[in-house]
Amino acid sequence: MVSHSHVRSGAVTGLVALAVAGVLVSTVPVAQAAPHGGTSQCRGRGVDSGALIRYEADTVIKAPIATIWKLQTDVESWPSWQPPVTTMERLDSGRLRKGSQFRWTTPAPATPTTPATTLEITSTVRELRDRDCLLWSGPAIGEGLRIDEGVHLWTFRKVKGGVRVHTEETWTGAQVEADVPTATKALGDGLDAWLRDLKAAAESRTGIEAATSGGARQVQAGVGG
């Protein structure tokens, strides 16, 4: 089931969203333009309340929260399940935590006003609560295209049938704010696609783990018999 509200006003001339676009799957997340001053936060912090370009989306993933969290926070593995993430580099080591940084790239197609380019995004984790929420921010810069700051929030809540994953993002910068509706659509497309990729990867991994576990139990039962 798909539900979209009207986009509030947003901008980037045909840019692949900072929340990376991905491979479509059959189940599409609920998504909508984020209202100004939204209540979603991570340790008291959220997206930029004054940004003109904003979007939010959510979906229910039928997988353990531990699986979903690992996929999302093991940023070095993003290229394995998000094709538009073309490169990824952790700028520190160890488990992702507040203050961690990572640099990644994604292509942006040509538009009537900007050339095709590759965006280099440097993200800094601003807040993190284990298996609960994650907030990062940073600039995205390419040849002929720039987002001064993207602020990206994720929350994870157990619900009946799985985990509701909610995400919000805002963009600021003169270039993207020159065409707010186009940018918001690009951002929304990217957030929707990121959720679809995350859902597909988590549910696929859960199915494989369940099949492997079932096979192991059968082998053990056979040996015991």
C-alpha positions in Angstrom: 0.0 0.0 0.0 1.3 3.4 -0.9 0.3 6.7 0.6 1.8 10.0 -0.4 0.9 13.5 0.7 1.4 16.6 -1.4 5.1 17.7 -1.3 5.4 20.8 0.9 8.0 22.7 -1.2 11.5 21.3 -1.8 14.3 21.5 -4.3 17.3 20.1 -6.3 17.1 20.0 -10.0 16.7 16.3 -10.6 19.2 15.2 -8.0 19.5 11.7 -6.7 18.5 12.2 -3.0 21.0 12.3 -0.3 19.0 9.4 1.0 20.2 7.1 -1.8 17.9 5.8 -4.5 17.7 2.0 -4.8 16.1 -1.0 -6.5 12.3 -1.2 -6.4 10.6 -4.0 -4.6 7.0 -5.0 -4.5 6.1 -3.5 -1.1 6.3 0.3 -1.2 6.7 2.3 2.1 4.3 4.9 3.3 5.8 8.3 2.6 4.9 12.0 2.9 6.4 15.4 3.0 7.5 16.2 6.5 5.7 19.0 8.3 7.7 21.9 9.7 8.7 21.4 13.3 8.2 17.6 13.3 8.3 15.8 16.6 10.6 12.9 15.6 13.9 13.1 17.4 17.0 11.2 18.5 18.1 12.1 22.0 16.4 15.4 21.7 17.7 16.3 18.2 16.0 16.1 14.9 16.1 17.5 11.3 16.4 21.2 10.5 13.1 22.8 11.5 13.7 25.8 9.3 14.7 24.0 6.1 12.5 24.5 3.0 13.4 21.1 1.6 12.1 18.3 3.8 10.5 14.8 3.5 9.6 11.9 5.7 8.7 8.3 5.0 8.2 5.1 6.9 7.6 1.4 6.4 7.1 -1.8 8.4 9.9 -4.4 7.9 9.2 -8.0 8.8 12.6 -8.7 10.3 14.3 -8.6 13.8 15.3 -5.1 14.9 18.8 -6.4 15.3 19.0 -7.3 11.6 17.7 -4.0 10.5 20.0 -2.0 12.8 23.1 -3.9 11.7 22.3 -3.3 8.0 21.8 0.4 8.7 24.7 1.1 11.0 27.3 -1.1 9.2 27.8 1.7 6.7 30.7 0.0 5.0 28.3 -2.6 3.7 25.8 -0.2 2.2 27.1 -0.7 -1.4 26.2 -4.5 -1.1 22.5 -3.7 -0.8 22.1 -0.2 -2.1 23.4 -0.1 -5.7 23.4 3.7 -5.9 26.0 3.9 -3.1 29.0 3.6 -5.4 31.8 4.0 -2.8 31.9 4.1 1.0 34.7 4.9 3.4 34.6 5.0 7.2 36.8 7.9 8.5 37.1 6.3 12.0 37.0 2.7 13.2 34.9 0.5 15.5 31.1 0.4 16.0 29.2 3.4 14.6 28.8 6.0 17.4 28.2 9.7 18.0 31.0 11.6 16.3 31.7 8.8 13.7 32.2 10.0 10.2 31.9 8.3 6.8 32.4 9.5 3.2 30.4 8.1 0.4 29.4 8.8 -3.2 26.3 8.5 -5.4 25.6 9.5 -8.9 23.3 12.4 -9.8 21.7 12.6 -13.3 21.9 15.6 -15.5 19.0 18.1 -15.4 18.1 21.2 -17.5 20.3 23.3 -15.1 22.9 20.9 -13.7 25.3 18.4 -15.3 25.4 14.7 -14.5 27.8 14.4 -11.6 28.8 12.2 -8.7 28.0 13.6 -5.3 30.6 13.1 -2.5 28.8 13.1 0.9 30.6 13.5 4.2 28.4 12.4 7.0 28.9 12.9 10.8 26.8 11.0 13.3 25.2 13.6 15.6 23.2 11.3 17.8 22.7 7.5 18.2 20.8 5.3 20.6 21.3 1.5 20.1 18.4 -0.1 18.1 16.3 3.0 18.6 17.4 6.0 16.6 20.2 7.5 14.5 20.9 11.1 13.3 23.6 12.2 10.9 24.4 15.3 8.8 26.8 16.7 6.3 27.3 18.3 2.9 27.0 16.7 -0.5 29.2 18.2 -3.2 29.6 17.4 -6.9 30.8 19.2 -10.0 28.1 21.8 -10.6 25.9 20.7 -7.8 26.0 21.3 -4.0 23.8 20.6 -0.9 25.3 22.7 1.9 23.8 20.4 4.6 21.6 17.4 4.7 20.3 16.3 8.1 19.0 12.7 8.2 17.0 11.1 11.0 16.1 7.4 11.5 13.9 5.8 14.2 13.1 2.1 14.8 10.1 0.9 16.7 8.9 -2.6 17.3 5.2 -3.1 16.2 3.0 -6.0 15.5 4.4 -7.9 12.6 7.8 -6.3 12.6 9.6 -3.0 13.0 8.4 0.4 11.9 11.3 2.3 10.4 10.7 6.0 10.1 13.1 8.5 8.3 13.1 12.2 7.8 15.6 14.4 6.0 16.1 18.1 5.3 18.4 19.9 2.8 19.7 23.5 2.9 21.7 25.4 0.4 21.2 28.2 -2.1 21.5 26.0 -5.2 18.9 23.4 -4.1 16.6 26.0 -2.6 16.4 27.6 -6.1 13.8 25.0 -7.1 12.2 23.7 -3.9 9.5 21.4 -5.4 12.0 19.6 -7.7 14.4 19.1 -4.8 11.7 17.8 -2.5 10.6 15.3 -5.1 14.2 14.1 -5.5 14.6 13.8 -1.8 11.4 11.9 -1.4 12.2 9.5 -4.2 15.5 8.8 -2.5 14.0 8.2 0.9 11.3 5.9 -0.4 13.9 3.9 -2.3 16.3 3.7 0.6 13.4 2.2 2.7 12.6 -0.3 -0.1 16.2 -1.4 -0.3 16.5 -1.7 3.5 13.2 -3.7 3.7 14.3 -6.0 0.9 17.7 -6.6 2.4 16.5 -7.2 5.9 13.6 -9.5 5.0 15.8 -11.4 2.6 18.5 -11.9 5.2 15.9 -13.0 7.8 14.5 -15.6 5.3 18.0 -17.0 4.7 18.8 -17.1 8.4 15.5 -18.9 9.1 16.1 -21.4 6.3 19.6 -22.1 7.5 18.5 -22.5 11.1 15.7 -24.9 10.0 18.2 -26.9 8.0 20.6 -27.1 11.0 17.8 -28.4 13.2 16.8 -31.0 10.7 20.4 -32.3 10.5 20.7 -32.4 14.3 17.4 -34.3 14.5 18.7 -36.8 11.9 21.9 -37.3 13.8 20.1 -37.8 17.0 17.7 -40.3 15.5 
